Amino acid sequence: MKDKTILSEAPPRGKPLSIFDCMPFLPRMAAGLIRLVYGSCRFTILDGEYEQSILLQDGPRLATCWHFAFPTLIYRYRCRGVVVMVSRSRDGEIAARIVKELGFRAFRGSPGKGGSTALRGLIGSLKSSFGGGFIADGSQGPARVAQKGILLLARYTGAPLVPVSMAAKPCWRLRSWDRTVIPKPFSHIVMAFGPPIRVPADASSAELEILRVELETSLNRLTENAEREVEFKAANPSGVAK
C-alpha cells in the first residue's frame, strides 16, 4: 500500500492547477538547481560530533532549525528518506514536490495543529524512516521564536532533538517573513550543531516551556556562531587569524 504520508502527484480536488501541475518537470529542475548551486559551495561544520550523534543513532532521531535555514538542511540531508513536515498551503505544495525529488518524505500538516490523528500519523512516519527534520519556528513564524510542536514530537517518540543553524557568504536573503538564506554559487557555508535536547515522556506544560526557551536560545546562539565563523572565513580565506 502506498504510504499516505507521501505527497500525491495529483493536485487537491477543487483547487486551480499550479505551475507545477502544468509543467511537472519543474520540481526535478528545481531540485537539480539546488544540487548544482550547493555542490559548488564549501562547507564548514561546527561541533560535528552532534551531527554524527543523529546520523549514527539507532531508532527515531530529530533535527530542527530556523525556517530561514531550511534550503541548506534540505541539501545536506538529501536522499536519506528523511521525513519533513510541509504546510498544507499552496506554497507547501510546491515545496513538497521539490523535497520529494531530493529524496525526502513529505508529511503535510503540523504536530501542533490538526488534532491527534495528524500527530499519530507523523509519529508513525518517523518510526518507519531514517528520521525527521523540522522547522522550530513553524511555517508562518514569528521568525526565530521556537514553537512547542517539535518538542511534542520529541516527547512522544523519545527521540533526541538536535538543533542546527547556518550562515553563508555571499548569499541572497529573500524578502519573506523569515529572510530565507540562499547561498550564492561558490559561497562558503557554515553549519553549527548544538547538543541534543531530550524531552521526558512525562514532561509537563511548564517543563515544555522551559525546554522551548532552551531550544530557542540554542538555535539563536548557533546562528550567531555560524555567522561569526563565516565572516572570519571570508576575511581570512587562508584560515590564519590576523
Number of C-alpha atoms within 10 A of each C-alpha: 3 6 9 12 17 17 17 14 11 8 15 11 7 6 8 9 12 14 10 16 15 9 9 13 10 16 21 16 13 16 19 14 12 19 15 12 16 22 13 13 16 13 16 16 14 20 13 13 13 17 21 11 15 21 14 9 13 11 15 21 25 26 23 24 28 27 24 23 23 20 16 21 18 20 18 14 16 16 15 14 18 25 27 22 24 24 18 14 12 13 11 17 21 17 15 26 24 23 25 22 17 23 18 26 28 28 22 20 19 20 21 17 11 10 10 11 11 17 20 14 15 22 18 13 24 25 16 13 17 20 24 27 24 24 24 26 23 24 19 11 16 13 16 20 18 26 20 20 20 24 27 19 24 22 19 15 19 17 27 22 27 24 28 27 29 29 27 26 21 17 17 13 12 12 8 9 13 19 14 18 21 22 22 17 16 15 18 23 26 24 27 26 27 21 16 19 19 15 21 16 12 10 14 10 10 9 12 18 16 11 19 21 15 13 27 20 15 20 27 18 16 23 24 16 20 25 21 13 21 24 18 15 19 15 13 12 11 8 10 9 9 6
